[in-house]
Amino acid sequence: MELPSFQEAQLRLQEEFLRGAQDHESDKELGDAVLNFILESERVRHRVKTASPEQNEIDQQTLQRLHSQVELGPEYAFVESVFKRLAKDPASAISYFSQAVQTVSVKQIERAKSPRPRRYDSITRLIHDIVRDNLTISARSALKELMGIEGIIVVDGEIINTQDGTRMSVKSFPSRVSDAKKRKLG
């Protein structure tokens, strides 16, 4: 019997996990499911199908890597802490992750309520200047006018201000022009 490819096996594992994840009610159940998904993924990657000393070795190595993250940079400190908890106590990892998401959400709500004026990047400020002079300008005309400003270039679908490195997608430009018009009218 031929083993399925890694991609096929990984896809099957993901589908099983997603189907089963909805049934988990507690942090412990979900944490155990996440940890099992990671262990199963590593078993598939190493082509270990049945319980064996080799499977135990793969599981131990996986748990060790989860607990001792050394390859990730400082920007992944939160992820490392979740993985460490997952290796030791899956329920704690899920609880910690949920609390962090909730904390970030609360901070975002508070920031949104803040009366501080918005800070706009240099390209958006230029768009505001163009719109201020002509509220009926089309996005296409505004882009042509923006392109006439020294230091503004378009490369690979991005508008770049070479003076400060600010970037904006050309696709998002029409909505930025529309937003600028609304702010000037409102």
C-alpha positions in Angstrom: 0.0 0.0 0.0 1.4 3.4 -1.0 1.4 6.2 1.5 -0.4 9.4 0.5 1.7 12.4 -0.3 2.6 14.8 2.5 0.2 17.5 1.1 -2.7 15.0 0.8 -2.1 13.7 4.3 -1.7 17.3 5.7 -4.9 18.3 4.0 -6.7 15.3 5.5 -5.4 16.2 9.0 -6.5 19.8 8.6 -10.0 18.8 7.5 -10.3 16.4 10.5 -9.0 19.0 12.9 -11.4 21.7 11.6 -14.4 19.3 11.7 -13.5 18.2 15.2 -12.5 21.6 16.6 -16.1 22.8 16.6 -17.0 20.0 19.0 -14.5 21.1 21.7 -16.1 23.0 24.5 -13.3 23.5 27.0 -9.8 24.9 26.7 -8.4 21.5 27.6 -10.3 19.8 24.8 -9.2 22.4 22.2 -5.6 22.5 23.5 -5.3 18.7 23.3 -6.7 18.8 19.8 -4.2 21.5 18.7 -1.3 19.6 20.2 -2.5 16.3 18.7 -2.8 18.1 15.3 0.8 19.3 15.6 2.1 15.8 16.6 0.2 14.1 13.8 1.5 16.6 11.3 5.1 15.8 12.3 4.4 12.1 12.2 3.1 12.5 8.7 6.1 14.6 7.7 8.4 11.9 9.0 6.2 9.2 7.4 5.6 7.4 10.7 2.2 5.8 10.5 1.8 3.5 13.5 2.6 3.6 17.2 6.3 2.7 17.6 9.5 3.7 19.3 10.2 5.9 16.2 6.8 7.6 16.7 7.6 8.2 20.4 11.0 9.7 19.3 9.3 12.0 16.8 6.7 13.1 19.4 9.5 13.9 21.9 11.4 15.9 19.4 8.3 17.8 18.4 7.4 18.6 22.0 11.0 19.7 22.6 10.9 22.0 19.6 7.6 23.5 20.8 9.0 24.1 24.3 12.4 25.3 23.3 11.9 27.8 20.5 15.3 29.1 19.4 15.0 29.7 15.7 12.3 32.4 15.9 13.1 36.1 16.2 11.8 38.5 19.0 8.7 39.4 16.9 7.5 35.8 17.6 7.8 36.0 21.4 4.0 35.6 21.9 3.8 32.6 19.6 6.8 31.0 21.4 5.0 31.4 24.7 1.9 29.8 23.3 3.9 26.9 21.9 5.8 26.4 25.2 2.5 26.3 27.1 1.0 23.9 24.5 3.9 21.5 25.0 3.4 21.5 28.8 -0.3 22.3 29.4 -2.5 22.5 26.3 -5.5 24.0 28.2 -3.2 26.8 29.6 -2.1 27.6 26.0 -5.6 28.0 24.7 -6.6 30.1 27.7 -3.5 32.3 27.4 -4.2 32.7 23.7 -7.9 33.6 24.2 -7.0 36.2 26.9 -4.4 37.7 24.6 -6.8 38.0 21.7 -9.4 39.6 24.1 -6.8 42.0 25.4 -5.8 43.1 21.9 -9.5 43.6 21.0 -10.1 45.8 24.1 -7.0 47.9 23.2 -8.2 48.3 19.7 -11.6 49.5 20.9 -10.1 52.0 23.3 -7.8 53.3 20.5 -10.8 53.7 18.2 -12.6 55.7 20.9 -9.6 57.9 21.5 -10.2 61.6 20.5 -6.7 61.9 19.2 -6.5 63.0 15.5 -5.5 60.4 13.0 -2.0 60.4 11.7 -1.9 59.9 8.0 1.1 58.6 6.0 2.7 60.9 3.5 0.9 59.5 0.4 -2.5 59.9 2.1 -1.6 63.5 3.1 -0.8 64.2 -0.6 -4.1 62.7 -1.6 -5.9 65.0 0.9 -4.1 68.0 -0.6 -5.1 67.0 -4.2 -8.7 66.5 -3.2 -8.8 69.7 -1.1 -8.1 71.6 -4.3 -10.7 69.8 -6.4 -13.5 67.8 -4.6 -14.8 66.5 -7.9 -11.5 65.0 -9.1 -11.7 61.4 -10.3 -9.3 58.8 -8.9 -7.6 58.4 -12.2 -7.0 62.2 -12.5 -5.9 62.3 -8.8 -3.4 59.5 -9.5 -2.0 61.4 -12.5 -1.6 64.5 -10.4 0.0 62.5 -7.6 2.5 60.9 -10.1 3.5 64.5 -11.1 4.8 65.1 -7.6 8.6 64.7 -7.2 9.5 61.5 -5.4 6.3 59.6 -6.1 6.7 56.5 -8.3 4.6 53.4 -9.1 6.4 50.1 -9.1 4.7 46.6 -9.4 1.3 48.0 -8.5 2.5 50.0 -5.5 2.7 53.8 -5.2 5.9 54.6 -3.4 7.1 57.9 -1.9 10.8 57.6 -2.3 11.5 60.4 0.2 10.2 58.4 3.2 9.5 54.9 1.8 5.7 55.0 2.3 3.9 52.5 0.2 0.3 52.2 -1.0 -1.3 49.7 -3.3 -2.6 51.2 -6.6 -5.8 49.1 -6.0 -6.5 50.9 -2.8 -5.9 54.3 -4.3 -9.5 55.0 -5.4 -10.9 54.2 -1.9 -8.3 56.6 -0.4 -9.5 59.3 -2.8 -13.1 58.6 -1.9 -12.2 58.7 1.9 -10.4 62.0 1.4 -13.5 63.5 -0.3 -15.8 62.3 2.5 -13.6 63.9 5.1 -13.5 67.2 3.2 -17.3 67.2 2.7 -18.0 66.0 6.2 
